[in-house]
Amino acid sequence: MKTIGIFGTSGFAREVNDIANDLGFQTIYIARDQEEIDSWNFPGEAVLEGVIGNYRDMVFAIGVGENNVRQKIAQRYGTQLPFVNLIHPTASFGKGQFEIVNTSKGVIVCAG
C-alpha cells in the first residue's frame, strides 16, 4: 500500500485522509508540535514535522484548512517534498476543468 503524509491533525486533515484512503493510500499525519501530538485522538500514526526527512519515500498533501498556514507549509516544503493531487473518485468537473486541475500539484478536491 502507498503511504501519504498529511500535514495537519484536525478536521480538514481527516477529510483529506478519507480521500486518500479511497484512493488506496495509508496515512501518516504530520503534526506541527508536541502539543498536537499530545492531543491526537484519531486512528492513525502522527509524527512531528521535524522528522519528515525520515519519510522521503512517500508523497504528501496539506490537510490544513487555514489559508495562511497552508501557504507557509507549501512555501517551506514545496520544492523539497512531492505533493500529489488528491481528487475524490466522485468529484465532478466542468468541461476542461479536470485537465486544468491536473497541471497543478497539491490540489485537493473533495467528494461531490
N, C-alpha and C positions, 0 to 999 in steps of 0.2 A: 504494500500500500504506500502511496506517495504521502509525504509529510509536508505540511504547510505551517509556517509560523505566522500567527496573527498578533499584531501589535494591538494591545488593549485587553481589558479584563472586565468590561461592563456590557451593557445591553447590546450595543451595536456589534461588539466583538462576538457575542453569542449568536447574533443573526448571521454574521459572516461565517461563523463555524457551521451553521445549518446549511448554508450554500456550499461550503467546502465539502462537508460530509456527503451531500447529494451528488457532488462531482467526483467522489472517490478519494478524498483526502483524509488523513488523520491529522489532528490539530495539536499544536503546541502553542499556548498563549504566551505572549511576551509582556511581562509586567514592567512598569516604569521604575518601581522601587519596592523596598521590603514591605512597606505598608500595604501595597496592592497584593503582594504575596500573602501576607498575614490575613487579609480579609477575603481571600479567594474561597469561594464556596460553590463552584461549578465543576461538574465532572471534567476531567482532563488535566493535563500537566500544565503548570505555569512556571516559567523561568524568568529570571531577571534579565532585563535588556542588556546588561553588561556581559552576558555570556553567549550572546547570539553568534559570536565568532566560532563557537563550537558546532554550529549547525549550518555550515556552509553548503551542505549537500541537499538543501531543501529550498522551496520557494516561499515567498512572503506576501502578506496582504496587510493593509492597515484597517483595523476594525475600531477606529476611533471616530465618533460622531462629531466632535468639536473641530470646526474647520481649522483654527489656528494651530491646534496640537497636531492634527493630521498633516498640515503643511510642514511643520517643523520636522516630523518624522520623515516625510518624503524628501525634504532637503538634506537631512542628515545622512540618510541611507540610500537615496535614490540611485546613486552611481555605484554603490557597494554591494547591494543585495538584489537578487532577481525578484521583482514584484510581478505578479501574474494578474490577469483579469479573471474575475470570478463572476460568471453570468449564470444565474439560476436557469435550469432547463425549461421552466415555464414562463420565462420573461418574453415579452413580445416587443417588437421594434417596428417603427415606421419604415417606409421604403428607403433603403440605402443606409439606415442608421446603424445596423449591425456591423457593416463594413467600416463605418467611421469609428465606432467604438473600438474595434479591433486594431486600429492604428495607434492606440494608446496602450500604456501599461499601468497596472494597478487599479483598473476600473472594477467597481463592484456594482452589480445590478441584481437587485432582489427579485423575488418571485412576483409575477404579475406583469 
